[in-house]
Amino acid sequence: MSLNSGARGFRRAPSLFRNTLEQVKTRYDSLQTRLDAITFPERYKGTILEKWAMYWKNLVIDYKEMVIDTGRTMRDRPVRSSVYVSLLAGSLYAGARNPTETDFYEQFRRSYNELSLVHPTCQNPDTARHLTFLERCHNEGILRRLSLGVVSFLWLDNYDRGLAIYKAICPYLQPRYLTFHERIIDVGFNGKFWILERKMVDYDINEENL
């Protein structure tokens, strides 16, 4: 593909968004016309009803200007607009696919069931140790999930949430931010937890028996 054809592709890419923005602009114009047509009797002027109507009218005008400026920017800088739209779409997709704690336990149970179908002498020792470690952490109640919107971290707390001893509730003995990375045991992204996924590779191969 030549550079000229690539440039033309970038110019055509924002056309769909420009058309969409034009449709939105038309709807805002129609809504603004309706708001302008609203008139209040003299007895309602200066009351909260008139102020409420002016608030929504100004809000529509502000959004209309934003849509016009966005369309103008996308027309003048199509490459940058394509990059921004791609980043926004990627962030929205990653946020929608950000795995939850329920997703982790479903993945863990599925992995545990798959490993249990393999004879102990054929199981991968690394996989077996990791699943046993996760099971012990779950039984102790120290597994926690931290969500950053597009990615999740599975980390280990010091104590169970229901524990009420001094060490568990003292704010000065809580996990420190500087050493938080040492507590992370898995990373969730795009619908799965990747360390658990990696540990399940060749789960039915015991290299000691080869």
Backbone torsions as a table, in degrees:
resi	resn	phi	psi	omega
1	MET	NA	132.2	-178.3
2	SER	-78.9	166.2	178.5
3	LEU	-67.0	-34.4	-179.3
4	ASN	-65.5	-42.6	179.2
5	SER	-67.3	-34.9	176.8
6	GLY	-65.0	-41.1	178.5
7	ALA	-64.1	-40.1	178.1
8	ARG	-63.8	-35.4	177.8
9	GLY	-63.4	-40.4	178.2
10	PHE	-65.7	-35.5	-180.0
11	ARG	-69.4	-34.6	-179.6
12	ARG	-78.5	-22.3	-174.7
13	ALA	-59.1	-45.4	-177.4
14	PRO	-78.7	-1.1	-175.8
15	SER	-61.6	-38.6	179.0
16	LEU	-62.5	-40.5	-179.9
17	PHE	-70.4	-34.8	177.3
18	ARG	-65.5	-41.1	177.9
19	ASN	-63.0	-40.7	178.5
20	THR	-63.9	-41.8	179.4
21	LEU	-64.9	-35.7	177.2
22	GLU	-65.2	-38.5	177.3
23	GLN	-65.2	-42.5	178.2
24	VAL	-64.0	-40.7	178.7
25	LYS	-61.4	-40.2	178.3
26	THR	-62.8	-41.2	179.4
27	ARG	-66.0	-39.6	178.6
28	TYR	-66.3	-37.1	176.9
29	ASP	-62.5	-41.4	178.8
30	SER	-64.6	-41.8	179.3
31	LEU	-66.7	-39.2	178.6
32	GLN	-65.5	-37.1	177.3
33	THR	-62.3	-40.1	178.5
34	ARG	-66.2	-39.5	179.1
35	LEU	-67.5	-38.1	178.5
36	ASP	-65.3	-28.5	-178.2
37	ALA	-76.8	-13.3	-179.1
38	ILE	-77.0	125.6	177.3
39	THR	-123.7	141.4	-179.1
40	PHE	-104.8	142.8	173.6
41	PRO	-61.9	162.8	-177.1
42	GLU	-57.9	-34.9	-175.5
43	ARG	-70.5	-18.8	179.8
44	TYR	-96.4	-7.9	-179.0
45	LYS	-70.2	134.6	-178.6
46	GLY	84.8	-0.8	179.3
47	THR	-92.0	179.8	-179.3
48	ILE	-66.8	-26.8	178.5
49	LEU	-66.0	-43.0	178.8
50	GLU	-67.9	-39.2	178.3
51	LYS	-65.4	-36.9	178.6
52	TRP	-65.6	-42.4	178.5
53	ALA	-65.5	-40.2	178.6
54	MET	-66.5	-34.5	178.0
55	TYR	-61.3	-48.1	-179.3
56	TRP	-68.9	-33.2	177.5
57	LYS	-64.9	-46.1	178.8
58	ASN	-66.0	-34.2	177.9
59	LEU	-64.0	-43.1	177.8
60	VAL	-62.7	-40.9	179.7
61	ILE	-63.8	-42.9	179.5
62	ASP	-61.8	-45.4	179.6
63	TYR	-66.1	-34.9	177.8
64	LYS	-62.8	-44.8	178.7
65	GLU	-64.4	-36.7	178.7
66	MET	-64.3	-42.3	179.2
67	VAL	-63.7	-42.5	179.6
68	ILE	-63.9	-44.3	-180.0
69	ASP	-65.1	-38.6	178.9
70	THR	-64.5	-45.0	177.8
71	GLY	-62.2	-38.7	179.3
72	ARG	-66.8	-40.6	179.3
73	THR	-65.8	-41.7	179.1
74	MET	-65.6	-33.0	178.6
75	ARG	-72.7	-38.4	-177.1
76	ASP	-79.8	-31.5	-177.4
77	ARG	-129.8	76.2	-174.5
78	PRO	-67.3	-35.7	-178.4
79	VAL	-66.8	-48.7	178.9
80	ARG	-62.0	-39.8	179.1
81	SER	-63.5	-40.0	178.6
82	SER	-63.7	-39.5	178.7
83	VAL	-65.1	-45.9	-179.6
84	TYR	-62.8	-43.5	179.9
85	VAL	-64.4	-39.6	178.8
86	SER	-64.3	-42.6	178.2
87	LEU	-64.4	-41.3	178.9
88	LEU	-64.7	-43.8	179.1
89	ALA	-64.9	-40.2	177.8
90	GLY	-63.8	-40.2	179.1
91	SER	-66.0	-42.1	178.5
92	LEU	-63.9	-40.7	178.8
93	TYR	-65.1	-45.1	179.5
94	ALA	-64.2	-37.5	177.8
95	GLY	-66.0	-39.0	178.3
96	ALA	-69.4	-27.6	-178.3
97	ARG	-99.8	10.3	179.6
98	ASN	-66.8	117.5	-174.4
99	PRO	-69.3	144.8	179.7
100	THR	-97.7	178.7	176.4
101	GLU	-65.2	-35.0	175.7
102	THR	-62.8	-40.1	177.2
103	ASP	-61.7	-37.7	178.9
104	PHE	-63.6	-47.1	-177.7
105	TYR	-67.5	-33.1	174.8
106	GLU	-65.3	-42.2	177.6
107	GLN	-66.4	-38.8	178.9
108	PHE	-65.1	-45.7	179.5
109	ARG	-63.8	-39.7	178.2
110	ARG	-63.6	-42.4	179.0
111	SER	-66.8	-40.5	-179.9
112	TYR	-64.3	-40.9	179.0
113	ASN	-65.7	-40.3	178.5
114	GLU	-64.1	-39.8	179.7
115	LEU	-70.2	-35.2	-178.4
116	SER	-67.2	-18.9	178.1
117	LEU	-79.7	-7.5	-179.8
118	VAL	-100.8	138.0	178.8
119	HIS	-60.9	140.3	-177.3
120	PRO	-52.6	-32.9	-179.0
121	THR	-73.3	-17.0	-179.7
122	CYS	-103.4	-4.7	-178.5
123	GLN	-73.5	145.6	175.2
124	ASN	-70.5	119.8	-176.4
125	PRO	-58.9	-37.5	-179.7
126	ASP	-64.6	-42.0	178.1
127	THR	-65.3	-44.5	-179.1
128	ALA	-62.7	-42.3	179.5
129	ARG	-65.0	-40.0	-178.3
130	HIS	-66.8	-43.5	179.6
131	LEU	-67.3	-36.8	176.3
132	THR	-65.4	-39.2	177.6
133	PHE	-63.3	-44.5	178.3
134	LEU	-64.2	-39.0	178.3
135	GLU	-64.0	-40.8	179.5
136	ARG	-66.7	-41.2	178.4
137	CYS	-63.9	-38.6	177.1
138	HIS	-64.5	-43.5	179.9
139	ASN	-64.7	-31.3	178.2
140	GLU	-81.4	-11.1	177.7
141	GLY	73.1	30.9	-176.3
142	ILE	-110.5	4.1	177.1
143	LEU	-77.1	131.4	178.5
144	ARG	-132.8	154.4	177.0
145	ARG	-123.0	130.3	175.9
146	LEU	-114.5	120.2	-178.8
147	SER	-103.6	131.7	175.2
148	LEU	-109.5	21.3	177.8
149	GLY	92.8	-56.8	-179.0
150	VAL	-107.9	-11.4	-179.7
151	VAL	-146.6	150.3	179.8
152	SER	-124.3	148.0	177.0
153	PHE	-119.7	131.2	173.6
154	LEU	-98.5	121.6	-175.1
155	TRP	-134.6	169.5	-175.2
156	LEU	-108.5	127.5	174.5
157	ASP	-89.2	174.9	179.6
158	ASN	-81.0	-39.3	-173.8
159	TYR	-139.4	167.3	174.4
160	ASP	-67.2	150.2	-179.6
161	ARG	-63.1	-30.8	-177.6
162	GLY	-82.0	-4.3	-179.0
163	LEU	-78.9	133.4	-174.2
164	ALA	-118.4	22.6	177.0
165	ILE	-74.7	167.4	-174.0
166	TYR	-61.3	-42.6	-178.1
167	LYS	-63.5	-27.5	-176.7
168	ALA	-82.4	-26.3	-174.7
169	ILE	-109.7	-9.7	-180.0
170	CYS	-69.8	124.2	-177.7
171	PRO	-65.8	-22.8	-178.9
172	TYR	-81.4	-9.5	-179.2
173	LEU	-110.1	13.0	178.6
174	GLN	-77.5	163.1	179.2
175	PRO	-55.6	138.7	-177.4
176	ARG	-90.5	147.8	-179.1
177	TYR	-66.8	-34.0	-176.4
178	LEU	-67.9	-27.0	-179.0
179	THR	-110.8	14.5	-177.2
180	PHE	-64.3	-34.2	-177.9
181	HIS	-62.2	-24.9	179.5
182	GLU	-73.7	-15.7	-178.6
183	ARG	-93.2	-11.1	-178.2
184	ILE	-73.4	126.6	-179.5
185	ILE	-116.5	-8.5	177.6
186	ASP	-162.2	156.4	-179.6
187	VAL	-126.0	125.5	179.5
188	GLY	-103.6	127.9	-179.8
189	PHE	-157.4	139.9	176.3
190	ASN	57.1	43.4	170.8
191	GLY	86.5	3.5	-179.7
192	LYS	-151.6	163.2	174.9
193	PHE	-100.6	119.7	-162.9
194	TRP	-79.8	-31.2	178.5
195	ILE	-68.7	-42.2	175.3
196	LEU	-63.2	-38.5	177.4
197	GLU	-62.8	-41.3	-179.6
198	ARG	-70.1	-35.5	179.2
199	LYS	-66.0	-23.6	-178.5
200	MET	-85.6	-0.3	176.5
201	VAL	-70.5	127.2	-178.7
202	ASP	57.4	39.7	-179.3
203	TYR	-66.2	-18.7	-178.6
204	ASP	-102.8	20.6	178.6
205	ILE	-122.2	118.7	176.9
206	ASN	-104.4	106.2	-175.5
207	GLU	-65.6	-21.0	178.7
208	GLU	-67.8	-21.2	-179.7
209	ASN	-93.8	-3.5	-178.3
210	LEU	-80.7	NA	NA
